[in-house]
Amino acid sequence: MQVPPPVSCEHPKPVQTSDAPGIASKVGVGWFAFAALLLVLLLASANLQPPSRLVYALVFTFGFAVLAWSLRGATRSGAIAGFLVTSLLFIAEGSAMFGAVLLVFILTFAATKLGKDRKQQLTAEPAGGRDGAQVLANLGVAALAAAGATLTGMRLPFLVAALAVLAEAACDTVASESGKALAREARLITSGKIVAAGTNGAVSFAGTLLGALAAGLVALEAIVTGLLKARFGVVIVIAGIVGMLLDSLLGATLERRGWLTNNLVNLISTGASATMAAVVAW
């Protein structure tokens, strides 16, 4: 579950408002349907696992959700969605996959705390952490891919895809948060123009470098714990970086024009990372 309010690659994303209640309602139904799909996949995956894994998964992921909520990394709905997502990841691919989620939590939490006072001057972020839709937008594709790894005969591409999403989540958040904290200037991803750090659609060297390092740590965890062979680590890192840059590009263009919401940008970016990684692994 991705916690402390990640924003993509140094461009602060506006808090979504309900200027069009009808559209907002339809989008809300879409996220509810996505959650329902993940719940069905969770039950199907649980049916294939020994009871001991189910007990461990539910205990650890419930504790994780409570921790994220208590640290204000997630709202109540965010904690519930996080419990669903992390449970599916744990049940489908075991404790090593949960370890990757925990690593993403630690990296994003630390990056969010870095230079907090300065970042609050750059942009006002909503209190209370991620809500349910935001959690699903950032990590729902990872859970979907993990279920595919368990329920189909194509474990490798789906597993690589799930880890690529986690790498993108860590890369995106760390790049954004550390960039705003450490860099005074950044460049617009669309034109290369020098602007103040925190400008919508801007990227900085420091943020991008640390974001790539975060993606590398996620890949390293997967290799060390035996989830994947070392050669796939590069795939995960590159897919994570590409997703981060796509997130920033979409935020600077389609989201800025109001054609996409913040959550849809995150969903598309994580989906792109997953697809890229799965195709290469295939």
C-alpha positions in Angstrom: 0.0 0.0 0.0 1.5 3.2 -1.0 1.3 5.7 1.8 2.3 9.2 2.4 0.8 11.3 -0.4 3.0 10.5 -3.4 3.0 13.0 -6.3 4.5 12.1 -9.6 8.0 13.1 -10.4 8.2 16.6 -8.9 4.9 18.0 -10.1 2.3 18.6 -7.3 -1.0 17.2 -8.2 -4.1 19.1 -7.3 -6.6 17.7 -4.9 -9.5 16.3 -6.9 -12.7 18.3 -6.4 -16.2 17.3 -7.3 -17.0 20.1 -9.7 -19.0 17.6 -11.7 -20.8 15.3 -9.2 -22.1 13.1 -11.9 -18.7 12.3 -13.3 -17.2 11.9 -9.8 -20.0 9.5 -8.9 -19.3 7.3 -12.0 -15.5 7.4 -11.3 -16.3 6.3 -7.7 -18.4 3.4 -9.0 -15.4 2.4 -11.2 -13.1 2.2 -8.2 -15.6 0.2 -6.3 -15.9 -2.3 -9.1 -12.1 -2.5 -9.3 -12.0 -3.3 -5.6 -14.7 -5.9 -6.0 -12.7 -7.6 -8.8 -9.6 -7.7 -6.5 -11.8 -9.2 -3.8 -12.9 -12.0 -6.1 -9.3 -12.7 -7.1 -8.3 -12.7 -3.5 -10.8 -15.4 -2.7 -9.8 -17.4 -5.7 -6.1 -17.1 -4.8 -6.8 -18.0 -1.2 -8.5 -21.2 -2.3 -5.2 -22.4 -3.7 -3.0 -21.7 -0.7 -2.5 -23.6 2.6 -4.4 -22.3 5.7 -1.1 -21.3 7.3 -0.3 -18.7 4.6 -3.8 -17.3 4.8 -3.5 -16.8 8.6 -0.1 -15.1 8.3 -1.2 -13.0 5.4 -4.3 -11.7 7.1 -2.5 -11.0 10.4 0.4 -9.1 8.9 -1.5 -7.2 6.3 -4.2 -6.1 8.9 -1.4 -4.9 11.2 0.2 -3.1 8.2 -3.1 -1.3 7.4 -3.6 -0.2 10.9 0.0 1.1 11.1 -0.5 3.1 7.8 -3.7 4.6 9.2 -2.2 5.4 12.6 0.8 7.2 10.9 -1.7 9.2 8.8 -0.3 7.5 5.6 -3.9 6.4 4.7 -7.4 7.4 5.5 -9.9 4.8 6.7 -10.9 3.9 3.2 -7.3 3.9 2.2 -6.4 1.5 5.0 -9.3 -0.8 3.9 -8.2 -0.7 0.3 -4.6 -1.3 1.4 -5.6 -4.3 3.4 -7.3 -5.7 0.3 -4.4 -5.1 -2.0 -1.6 -6.2 0.4 -3.6 -9.3 1.4 -3.9 -10.3 -2.2 -0.2 -9.7 -2.8 0.8 -11.7 0.3 -1.6 -14.6 -0.4 -0.7 -14.8 -4.0 3.1 -14.5 -3.8 4.1 -15.0 -0.2 6.1 -13.1 2.4 8.8 -12.0 0.0 6.2 -10.0 -2.0 4.8 -8.5 1.2 8.4 -7.5 2.0 8.6 -5.6 -1.2 5.4 -3.7 -0.2 6.8 -3.0 3.2 10.0 -1.6 1.5 7.9 0.7 -0.6 6.1 1.9 2.5 9.4 2.7 4.2 10.9 4.4 1.2 7.9 6.6 0.5 7.4 7.4 4.2 11.0 8.6 4.6 10.9 10.6 1.4 7.6 12.3 2.4 9.2 13.4 5.7 12.3 14.8 4.0 12.1 18.6 3.9 8.5 18.5 5.0 8.4 22.2 6.0 9.8 23.4 2.6 7.4 21.1 0.7 4.4 22.5 2.6 5.4 26.0 1.3 5.5 24.7 -2.2 2.1 23.0 -2.3 -0.6 22.2 0.2 -1.2 18.5 0.5 -4.4 16.9 2.0 -4.1 15.7 5.5 -4.8 12.1 6.4 -2.9 10.3 3.7 -4.2 8.3 0.7 -7.8 7.4 0.4 -9.1 4.1 -1.1 -9.2 5.2 -4.7 -5.6 6.5 -4.5 -4.4 3.3 -3.0 -6.1 1.3 -5.8 -4.8 3.6 -8.4 -1.2 3.2 -7.2 -1.1 -0.5 -6.2 -4.2 -2.1 -7.6 -2.4 -3.2 -10.8 0.3 -4.9 -8.7 -2.4 -7.0 -6.9 -4.1 -7.8 -10.2 -0.8 -9.0 -11.7 0.1 -11.0 -8.6 -3.3 -12.8 -8.9 -2.5 -13.5 -12.5 0.8 -15.1 -11.5 -1.0 -17.5 -9.2 -4.2 -18.2 -11.1 -2.7 -18.6 -14.6 0.1 -20.7 -16.1 2.1 -17.5 -16.8 3.7 -16.8 -13.5 6.9 -15.2 -14.6 5.5 -12.3 -16.7 2.8 -11.5 -14.2 5.2 -11.6 -11.3 7.7 -9.3 -13.0 4.7 -7.0 -13.8 3.6 -6.9 -10.2 7.1 -6.0 -9.0 7.5 -3.4 -11.7 4.4 -1.6 -10.3 5.9 -1.6 -6.8 9.1 -0.2 -8.3 7.2 2.5 -10.1 5.3 3.4 -6.9 8.6 3.8 -5.0 10.3 5.6 -7.9 7.5 8.0 -8.5 7.0 9.0 -4.8 10.7 9.2 -3.8 11.5 11.2 -7.0 8.7 13.7 -6.3 9.2 14.1 -2.6 13.0 14.2 -2.5 13.1 16.4 -5.6 10.9 19.1 -3.9 12.9 18.8 -0.7 16.4 18.9 -2.2 16.2 20.8 -5.5 15.6 24.5 -6.0 15.2 24.2 -9.7 13.8 21.6 -12.1 13.1 21.3 -15.8 9.7 20.9 -17.4 9.5 17.4 -18.9 7.7 18.7 -21.9 10.1 21.5 -22.9 13.2 21.4 -20.7 12.6 24.9 -19.4 14.1 25.6 -16.0 11.4 26.3 -13.4 11.1 26.2 -9.6 11.1 22.7 -8.0 7.6 21.6 -7.4 6.2 23.1 -10.7 3.7 20.9 -12.3 5.4 18.6 -14.8 8.9 19.4 -13.7 11.7 16.9 -12.9 15.0 17.4 -11.1 18.3 15.5 -11.3 18.3 14.8 -7.5 14.7 13.6 -7.4 15.1 11.4 -10.5 18.3 9.9 -9.3 16.9 9.0 -5.9 13.7 7.7 -7.5 15.7 5.4 -9.7 17.6 4.2 -6.6 14.3 3.5 -4.8 13.2 1.4 -7.8 16.6 -0.4 -7.6 16.1 -1.3 -4.0 12.7 -2.8 -4.8 14.3 -4.9 -7.5 17.1 -5.9 -5.1 14.6 -7.1 -2.5 13.0 -9.3 -5.0 16.3 -10.8 -6.0 17.6 -11.3 -2.5 14.4 -13.0 -1.3 14.4 -15.3 -4.3 11.3 -13.9 -6.0 13.2 -13.3 -9.3 16.5 -14.0 -10.9 19.0 -11.1 -11.1 18.5 -10.5 -14.8 14.9 -9.4 -14.3 16.0 -6.8 -11.8 17.0 -4.5 -14.6 13.7 -4.9 -16.3 11.9 -3.9 -13.1 14.0 -0.8 -12.6 13.7 0.4 -16.1 9.9 -0.2 -16.1 9.6 1.7 -12.9 11.5 4.7 -14.2 9.5 4.7 -17.5 6.3 4.7 -15.5 7.5 7.5 -13.3 8.3 9.7 -16.4 5.0 8.8 -18.1 3.2 9.8 -14.9 5.0 13.2 -15.0 4.3 13.7 -18.7 0.6 12.9 -18.3 0.4 15.2 -15.3 1.9 18.0 -17.2 -0.4 17.6 -20.2 -3.7 15.7 -19.9 -4.1 16.1 -16.2 -3.3 19.8 -16.3 -6.0 20.2 -19.0 -8.5 18.4 -16.9 -8.8 15.4 -19.3 -7.5 12.9 -16.7 -7.7 12.8 -12.9 -4.7 12.3 -10.7 -5.9 8.7 -9.9 -6.3 7.8 -13.6 -2.8 9.2 -14.3 -1.4 6.9 -11.6 -3.4 3.9 -12.8 -2.2 4.4 -16.4 1.4 4.9 -15.4 1.5 1.8 -13.2 -0.3 -0.2 -15.9 2.3 1.0 -18.5 5.1 -0.2 -16.2 3.4 -3.6 -15.6 2.8 -4.1 -19.4 6.3 -3.2 -20.3 7.8 -5.5 -17.7 5.5 -8.4 -18.6 6.2 -8.1 -22.3 10.0 -8.2 -21.8 9.7 -11.1 -19.3 7.5 -13.0 -21.7 
